[in-house]
Amino acid sequence: DQALKFEIFKYGKPDPHLERPYDISAKVRMTSVRYIHTNRFLKEILSFCSHFPQLIDAFQRVKAKDLGNLVYLGPGRKARISLDVDADGPILLIPKHAFSEKLMVGDIG
């Protein structure tokens, strides 16, 4: 088995009438994990999530251009993402503050 398995699926064609339940599906499978909460880590995760649809869009535009297809540059809506995370025995470690040796431990497995 793998310690981390990450799968992404994106529908190829647009769904302007919102007939599908999502545009992108992301599945994350992890073995036993320890998460140490830091403000910087949280900011990086939120930044990645907010920029992920833009990165996918940029990748698709480059791919379409390389294939000789027309690239639509008009306004669009943001992607709807289905996120499925399965972590086996996760443990959360949350410090009292950035410089504290005291922390709260949560075994949520």
N, C-alpha and C positions, 0 to 999 in steps of 0.2 A: 504493500500500500504506500501511498504518498502522504507526506506530512501536510501538503497543501495542494488542493486541486481547484483550479479556477476555470470555469467555462463561460464563454460569452456567445450568445446567439442574437443576431440582428436580422430582422426581416429585410429582404432585398428591395421590395417596392414600397413606396409611401402608402400611408393609410389616411387619406385626407378626411374620410367620414368616420374615423375612429371605430372601425368595426372589430379590430383586434383588441384584446385586453391590455397589450403592452407593445412597445416597439423594440425594446431590447430586454433580453433575459440574461441575468448574471447569476451563476451558481457558484458558491464557495463551500468547499468541504475541507475541514481541518481536523487533525488529530488533536490530542490534548494540548491546550494553549494557555499561556499566561499572558494577560494583557495588563501592562503597567500604564495607567492613565497619566498622560502628561498633556498640558495645554497645547504644546507644539504639535504632538502627534495628532490630536483631535483637529487642529487647524489644517494640517496637511491632508487628512482624510476628507474633511469638508471641502477643501480646495480641489482635490482630485475629483470628488463627486460633482462639484459644480462645473468643472471644466471637461468632464468626460464626454458629454454630448457634443461639445465643440470639437474635441479631438477626433471623435468618430466621424463627424461631418467633414472635417478637413481631410481625413484619410480617404473618405468616399469620393470627395471632389478630385483628389489627386489620382485615385484609381480610375474614375470615370474619364478624366482627361487623358490619361495614358492609354486607355482603350479606345479613344477617339469619340467618346460619347459627349453629348451636350451636357453642360454643367449648369444647373439652375441656381441663380444667384439671388433670387427673390427672398422675401421674408418667409420664415417658416416657424413652426411651433417647436417647443422643446420635446425631446424624446421622453416617452413614458417607460420607466425602467422597472422591471420586476426583479427583486433581489431576494435570493434564497440562500441563507447562510446556515450551515450545520457545523457546529463545533463540538467535539467530543470532550467533555469535562473541562470547560473553560473556567479559569480562575481570574478574577479581577483584583488588581492591586491599585488602590486609589490613595495617593499621598494626601496628608492633611493640607499641605501647601508645597510649593516648589522646592523649598529647602528643608523640609521636615523629614526626619527619619521615621516618624510615626505614620502608619498607613492603615487603611481599612482593607481587609481581605474578604472577598466574596467568592465562594465556590458555587457557581451556578450550573454545575453539570448534573 
